[in-house]
């Protein structure tokens, strides 16, 4: 009987152990992955998000003047899909660890090759690929959960924001894409189905040769005379060139085509453009 009793107890304990190991609870510093299309590729960030929980963060939990993992758990990883400049420093496409040294008036930001590091454990200064300084900003309200985001996303520039408590920093990222796109346009213009509209749009948005942009817009309209969006682009190019009368006339043509297509958005866009030119 005793053997049977002990066997039953052992079975219960084993069963309890299995169940206990299978319990799932929320992570205290959950991981977040964000990916942003940027320039001709993307930026991806993988990081852990601790909460303040009534603590003092900067100057205490993250001491001033000391290396910080910039988050929690494993070191924060940032992947750049193409060569960029981060904080003005040239960085090759690839994945890096983000470290920082917070201070009251200035932070030092570090990109490092230590992809297997847990936090700052294993950090080696000779694996740094970029090191630069940024000014912290004071936020109007406290951010409870450590947050990173990619903001101010322009065709060739963006900011990686780091926010926690009432402090934020912005890490500028710039990509040199003009030469690549110019080469791509030049190549595309030698084959059939030439991307006149895309090329004209790029030149207009980046303020390049507007006369060439206008020529490409005209060619795109020749291929698709009812394309109100292309006609609208032509009107904007003419306006930027200072030819208000032509811009207004072209915008009115875009309105006609947009009304035929029952596209109220472009009707409104053209009306707004015309109003700005009078």
C-alpha positions in Angstrom: 0.0 0.0 0.0 2.8 2.3 0.9 4.4 1.7 -2.5 1.1 2.4 -4.2 0.6 5.6 -2.2 4.1 6.9 -3.0 3.6 6.0 -6.7 0.4 8.1 -6.8 2.1 11.0 -5.0 5.0 10.9 -7.5 2.6 10.9 -10.4 0.7 13.9 -9.0 3.9 15.8 -8.4 5.2 15.1 -11.9 1.9 16.2 -13.4 2.0 19.3 -11.3 5.5 20.1 -12.5 4.5 19.7 -16.1 1.6 22.1 -15.6 3.7 24.6 -13.7 6.3 24.7 -16.5 3.5 25.3 -19.0 2.2 28.4 -17.3 2.4 31.5 -19.5 2.5 35.0 -18.1 3.1 38.4 -19.6 6.7 39.4 -20.2 7.8 42.1 -17.8 9.6 43.9 -20.7 7.8 42.7 -23.9 9.7 42.6 -27.2 8.6 44.8 -30.1 9.6 44.7 -33.7 9.1 47.7 -35.9 9.8 48.0 -39.6 9.7 51.1 -41.7 10.1 51.3 -45.5 12.8 54.0 -45.9 14.7 55.3 -49.0 15.2 52.3 -51.2 15.0 49.6 -48.5 13.9 49.7 -44.8 14.9 50.2 -41.2 14.0 47.5 -38.7 14.3 47.7 -34.9 13.9 44.8 -32.4 13.9 45.9 -28.7 12.4 45.2 -25.3 10.1 47.6 -23.5 10.4 48.0 -19.8 8.0 50.2 -17.7 8.9 52.9 -15.2 6.9 51.3 -12.4 7.3 54.3 -10.1 11.1 54.4 -10.5 13.4 57.2 -11.5 14.9 56.3 -14.9 17.6 58.7 -16.0 20.2 59.3 -13.4 19.2 56.2 -11.4 17.9 53.2 -13.3 19.9 54.4 -16.3 22.8 56.2 -14.6 24.3 59.3 -16.1 27.7 58.9 -17.7 27.5 55.1 -18.0 26.9 52.7 -20.8 23.2 51.7 -21.1 21.6 49.0 -23.2 18.9 51.4 -24.4 16.0 49.3 -23.4 15.9 45.9 -21.5 17.0 42.3 -21.8 19.0 41.5 -25.0 20.7 44.5 -26.6 18.5 46.5 -29.0 19.1 45.7 -32.6 18.8 48.0 -35.6 18.9 46.8 -39.2 19.6 49.2 -42.1 18.7 47.8 -45.5 21.2 50.0 -47.3 24.3 52.2 -46.6 23.2 55.2 -44.5 24.6 58.0 -42.4 23.5 57.8 -38.7 24.2 60.9 -36.7 26.4 62.0 -39.6 28.6 58.9 -39.4 28.7 56.5 -42.4 27.2 53.1 -41.6 27.2 50.1 -44.0 24.0 48.1 -44.6 23.5 45.5 -41.9 22.4 44.8 -38.3 23.9 46.6 -35.3 23.4 46.9 -31.5 22.3 50.2 -30.1 23.9 51.5 -27.0 23.9 54.9 -25.4 25.4 56.9 -22.6 22.8 59.3 -21.1 23.6 62.6 -19.6 21.5 65.6 -18.5 22.5 67.8 -21.4 23.9 65.4 -24.0 23.8 61.7 -24.9 26.3 59.6 -26.7 24.8 57.1 -29.1 26.8 54.0 -30.2 26.2 51.4 -32.9 28.1 48.3 -32.2 28.7 44.9 -33.8 28.0 42.9 -30.6 24.9 41.1 -31.8 25.3 38.2 -29.3 25.5 40.6 -26.3 23.0 40.4 -23.5 22.5 44.0 -22.6 25.9 45.5 -22.1 27.5 42.2 -21.2 30.1 41.4 -23.8 30.4 45.0 -25.0 33.7 45.8 -26.6 34.6 49.3 -27.6 36.6 48.1 -30.6 33.4 46.7 -32.1 31.9 50.2 -32.3 31.0 51.2 -35.9 29.5 54.7 -35.1 29.6 57.0 -32.1 28.0 60.4 -32.0 26.3 62.9 -29.7 22.7 64.1 -29.6 20.8 66.6 -27.4 18.0 65.2 -25.2 14.5 66.8 -25.3 12.1 67.2 -22.4 8.7 65.7 -23.1 5.5 67.5 -21.8 4.1 64.2 -20.3 5.8 61.1 -19.0 6.1 58.0 -21.2 5.5 54.9 -18.9 6.7 52.3 -21.4 10.1 52.6 -23.1 9.3 53.4 -26.7 11.2 53.6 -30.0 9.7 54.8 -33.2 10.8 56.0 -36.7 9.4 59.4 -37.4 9.8 62.3 -39.9 10.1 59.8 -42.7 11.2 61.6 -45.9 12.4 60.1 -49.1 16.1 60.1 -47.9 16.0 61.0 -44.2 14.2 59.9 -41.0 14.6 60.0 -37.3 14.8 57.1 -34.8 13.2 58.4 -31.6 13.9 57.0 -28.2 11.4 58.0 -25.5 11.1 57.1 -21.8 10.0 59.0 -18.7 10.1 62.7 -19.8 13.1 62.4 -22.0 13.5 61.8 -25.7 16.3 61.8 -28.2 16.2 61.8 -32.0 18.8 59.8 -34.0 19.0 61.2 -37.6 19.4 58.7 -40.4 20.2 59.8 -44.0 20.4 57.8 -47.2 22.2 58.9 -50.3 19.8 57.7 -53.0 20.0 60.4 -55.6 22.7 58.8 -57.6 21.1 55.4 -57.5 17.7 56.7 -58.6 19.2 58.9 -61.3 21.0 55.8 -62.7 17.8 53.8 -62.5 15.8 56.5 -64.4 18.5 56.7 -67.0 18.4 53.0 -67.5 14.6 52.8 -67.5 14.3 55.5 -70.2 16.1 53.3 -72.7 13.4 50.6 -72.8 9.7 50.3 -73.6 7.1 51.3 -71.0 9.2 54.2 -69.8 8.2 55.3 -66.3 7.6 59.0 -67.2 5.2 59.7 -64.4 7.4 58.1 -61.7 10.4 60.0 -63.0 8.5 63.3 -63.2 7.1 62.8 -59.7 10.6 62.1 -58.2 12.1 65.2 -59.9 9.2 67.3 -58.7 9.3 66.1 -55.1 13.0 66.4 -54.8 13.3 69.8 -56.5 15.5 68.6 -59.3 15.4 69.7 -63.0 11.8 70.8 -63.2 11.9 71.4 -67.0 12.8 67.8 -67.5 10.1 66.8 -65.0 7.6 68.8 -67.1 8.8 67.1 -70.3 8.3 63.7 -68.7 4.8 64.7 -67.4 3.8 65.7 -70.9 5.0 62.3 -72.3 3.1 60.5 -69.6 -0.1 62.4 -70.5 0.4 61.6 -74.2 0.3 57.9 -73.2 -2.7 58.4 -70.9 -4.6 61.6 -71.8 -7.4 61.1 -69.2 -5.0 60.4 -66.2 -6.2 63.3 -64.0 -3.4 62.5 -61.4 -0.7 63.0 -64.1 -2.3 66.2 -65.3 -2.4 67.4 -61.7 1.3 66.7 -61.4 1.9 68.7 -64.5 0.0 71.6 -63.0 2.1 71.5 -59.8 5.3 71.4 -61.8 4.1 74.5 -63.8 3.2 76.2 -60.6 6.7 75.5 -59.1 8.2 76.9 -62.3 6.3 80.1 -61.8 4.0 79.7 -64.8 0.7 80.4 -62.9 -1.5 80.8 -65.9 -0.5 77.5 -67.4 -0.8 75.8 -64.0 -4.4 77.0 -63.6 -5.3 75.9 -67.1 -3.8 72.5 -66.6 -5.4 72.1 -63.2 -8.8 72.8 -64.8 -8.2 70.0 -67.3 -7.4 67.7 -64.4 -10.7 68.7 -62.8 -12.6 67.8 -65.9 -11.0 64.3 -66.1 -11.4 63.8 -62.4 -15.1 64.6 -62.6 -15.5 62.1 -65.4 -13.9 59.5 -63.2 -16.0 60.6 -60.2 -12.8 61.3 -58.2 -13.7 64.0 -55.8 -10.4 63.9 -54.1 -8.5 65.2 -57.1 -11.2 67.7 -57.9 -10.5 69.2 -54.4 -6.8 69.0 -54.9 -6.9 70.9 -58.1 -9.3 73.5 -56.7 -7.0 74.1 -53.8 -4.0 74.5 -56.2 -5.9 77.0 -58.3 -6.9 79.0 -55.2 -3.3 79.2 -54.1 -2.3 80.6 -57.5 -4.8 83.5 -57.6 
